[in-house]
Amino acid sequence: MAVLKGKWKEKNIFIVSTLLLMCWSVGLSAPPPSNRTHSQCQEGSHYLSKEGLCCGKCHQGFRLVKDCSVDNGNAECKPCSSGTYRESSNAFRNCDSCRKCVENEEVVSLCNRSRNQVCRCQTGFYLRKIDSETRECTSCETCGSGERVTQECTPESNTVCECSIFHYRDQMNKRTCLSCKNCTSTDCRQECHQELATPSTVGVSQPSNTSTTVLLLVFGCGFVFLLVVVMILACVVFWRVKGLSSFPSDEVISQGTKSTQKLIQGQHGNVFIPTDLSSASVCERELLSKLPDCVPKEIKISDFIYSVLEQVPPRRVKELVRSLGVSDRVIELAENDYLRDTKEAQYQMLKFWACGGSQGRGGLLTLHLLHDLLVKLRNMELGGAAEELETIYGDYSGDK
């Protein structure tokens, strides 16, 4: 009997030891859920489930349906339904309801599953917060009497007003500003920025000085403007007169007595000949007979110029008159005087050349000038134009 009791005692000890060993091994493999905290899960992307497992959070726009079944696994998530949203990763089983715009609000952006609806006050209203959770859009205030706007009303803020210049805030009615002229107490002196001598002089001196300054500025600007206009008109008249004086008249009237001498332009130089040929000596008459015939026939300058303009291309007329010795100054004056009539401007350029060479012979062209122009045309490779002019005036040159 004693032997049986000893064997049974040994058997019980073995069984108890085995059970204790199994419990200890299970405790090492997985810590009890009550001993695990959120800090042991990856911050921001995981959460601790009721089973003590670290599960991956749902993305924005999704809600939690079922926790993960293994540690560091992903939870089962589902998209937010219409009219609900989630703006960040989460472990919530429900999505938040979308915001609805209230009276006097307008929609800025619509709600979707990852973003709430955005509203703002309509034009003419601003957001007024009644408490931490209550808000409303209220009509923008308008400035009162004697006030001016310093900040316009916006959807986020009301109109900001302050007293106009030379006004002070009425202590009885805070929405009204009174003129400094009516300030009779010490309360308004600080706002009016001046000491009151008598009620009648309050706020008068500074506006008067301002008005005087404005008048002086107006008169000063007017005087300067008038001076500039006069100078411009004087310059215009000066250049007009100078430009007209640069063009000789069509005819030069010469007057004199019998003792006056004429200057005849010849191919061999200038020769002075007495106007009274009957009193000339035999030698003088012989000299006259040897002089070349300057103008065998009459060539009117005006007709000749129009013939030249018909033969020479318009774009090459300036080149021609420059080669004939006409200065750029004369060309510029002609162009400025006839801005809208190019042909008339070119006529004046050629007229200056022709009249300058005729030496006052009543608007007639000399053969010397005709010959010079034909040479210039051929030098410019305008031989066709030169031949046409020779056809018209060829018998004047003595070649035919």
Secondary structure, 3 states (H helix, E strand, C coil): CHHHHHHHHHHHHHHHHHHHHHHHHHHHHCCCHHHCCHHHCCCCCEEECCCCCEEECECCCEEEEECCCCCCEECEEEECCCCEECCCCECCCCCEECCCCCCCEEEEECCECCECCEEEECCCEEEEECCCCCEEEEECCCCCCCEEEEECCCCCCCCEEEECCCEEECCCCCCCEEEHHHCCCHHHHHHHCCCCCCHHHCCCHHHHHHHHHHHHHHHHHHHHHHHHHHHHHHHHHHHHHHHHHCCCCCCCCCCCCCCCEEEEEECCEEEEEECCHHHCCHHHHHHHHHCCCCCCCCCEHHHHHHHHHHHCCHHHHHHHHHHCCCCHHHHHHHHHHCCCCHHHHHHHHHHHHHHHHHCCCCCECCHHHHHHHHHHHHHCCCHHHHHHHHHHHHHHCCCC
